[in-house]
Amino acid sequence: MLALLATGSVASARQSDTLIGDSRRQQGLESEMGRLRMGQTGGAREGVCPLVRGASAEVNAYVAARLRQVANQVGAEYAHRDCEPNVVVLFSPDPDELVAEATRAKRFNYRGVAAQDVERFKTSRQPVRWIHGSAAPGLKTKDARPYNALVIVDANKAADVKVSTLADYISLVALADVRIRPAPAEGILNLFNAVDAPRAMTEADRAYLRSVHSRRY
């Protein structure tokens, strides 16, 4: 995948089926949410450990590799190979049903997360939605280093976005809790809200992530 990152060969993929993957990948996708233990301990502070599922194998691997690359660039610690997932990225053609099924099957809980954040996540109509775990007792609320992060991509709504662009967007929202500390106003976070938004992570975005991960409380 390092070669793919270097050449950008996945970046030109626009077909929706590369994001959706096949039916076998979609069946039971909600069970992957159960591997993410939301709550007051763990998370990316102990080393980023991503799990990417739901798209084609090539796209899954590309996004995971890009997450690792960005983490290295901004000084975010990366966990060892045998780590427990704390950044879960799921591609689904029907994210509303995915979230509903996970709730019905009790695969995922929002313990400790503010009710308004849970509702915003469940009802989001954006191509990419995300939620972070709760802050641990005794830690300052301005610390935007993430706890467990769940990112769900609507494979249909994001089908026309280059995979490289999508991977950069996912990396930003997974590696920092932008609700605690806002990301740059002109950065990639505007991807789905502005016509002239950047199509790759900007230097301002990287500086923001470096600042987030340089904080030690």
C-alpha positions, 0 to 999 in steps of 0.5 A, spaced: 500 500 500 505 504 500 506 504 493 499 505 492 500 511 496 506 514 492 503 513 485 496 515 487 493 509 483 487 508 487 486 515 488 482 516 481 477 510 483 470 513 482 466 507 481 461 506 487 462 499 487 469 500 489 467 504 495 461 499 497 465 493 496 461 486 495 455 483 499 459 479 503 463 485 506 456 488 507 453 483 511 454 483 518 458 490 517 454 492 524 458 487 528 465 491 526 462 497 530 462 492 536 469 492 536 470 499 538 469 500 545 466 507 547 467 510 554 472 513 558 478 509 557 482 507 551 482 510 544 487 513 539 491 517 545 494 510 546 496 509 539 492 509 533 489 502 531 485 503 525 480 498 522 477 499 515 471 495 512 466 495 507 469 498 501 473 494 496 479 490 499 484 495 495 480 501 498 480 499 505 487 498 505 489 505 502 485 508 507 488 505 513 495 506 510 493 513 509 491 514 516 498 511 518 501 516 514 498 522 516 499 519 523 506 519 522 506 526 519 503 529 525 506 526 531 500 521 533 503 515 536 501 509 532 499 502 535 502 495 534 500 490 529 496 486 535 492 492 537 485 493 539 481 497 534 480 504 536 479 508 529 473 504 526 472 506 518 466 503 515 463 504 508 456 503 507 451 504 501 445 505 507 449 508 513 442 509 517 440 502 516 447 500 519 446 505 525 439 502 526 441 495 526 447 496 530 443 499 535 438 494 535 443 488 536 446 492 541 453 492 537 454 499 539 453 503 545 454 511 546 456 511 554 458 517 556 457 521 549 453 527 550 446 526 547 446 531 542 452 528 539 449 522 539 443 524 536 447 528 531 451 522 529 444 518 528 441 523 524 446 526 519 445 526 512 452 528 510 456 523 506 461 522 512 459 522 519 463 521 525 463 520 533 468 520 538 468 517 545 467 521 551 473 524 555 476 521 561 475 524 568 480 529 570 482 531 563 481 538 560 476 538 555 480 542 550 484 536 549 482 534 542 486 528 541 481 523 540 478 517 544 475 511 540 473 514 533 467 511 529 467 514 522 461 512 517 462 513 510 455 513 505 458 510 499 453 512 495 454 520 496 461 519 496 462 515 490 464 521 486 470 523 491 477 521 489 479 516 494 485 520 496 481 526 498 476 521 502 482 518 505 485 525 507 478 527 510 477 521 514 484 522 517 482 529 519 476 527 523 479 521 526 485 523 528 482 530 532 475 531 535 474 537 531 468 539 536 472 540 541 477 544 538 475 547 531 479 545 525 482 550 520 476 554 516 479 553 509 481 546 510 479 539 507 473 539 513 469 543 508 470 538 502 462 537 502 460 544 504 464 548 499 465 548 491 472 551 492 474 546 498 481 543 498 481 536 495 487 534 499 489 535 506 492 542 507 498 544 510 494 548 515 490 541 516 497 538 518 499 544 523 492 543 526 493 536 527 500 537 529 498 542 535 493 537 537 498 531 538 503 535 541 499 537 547 500 533 553 496 534 559 
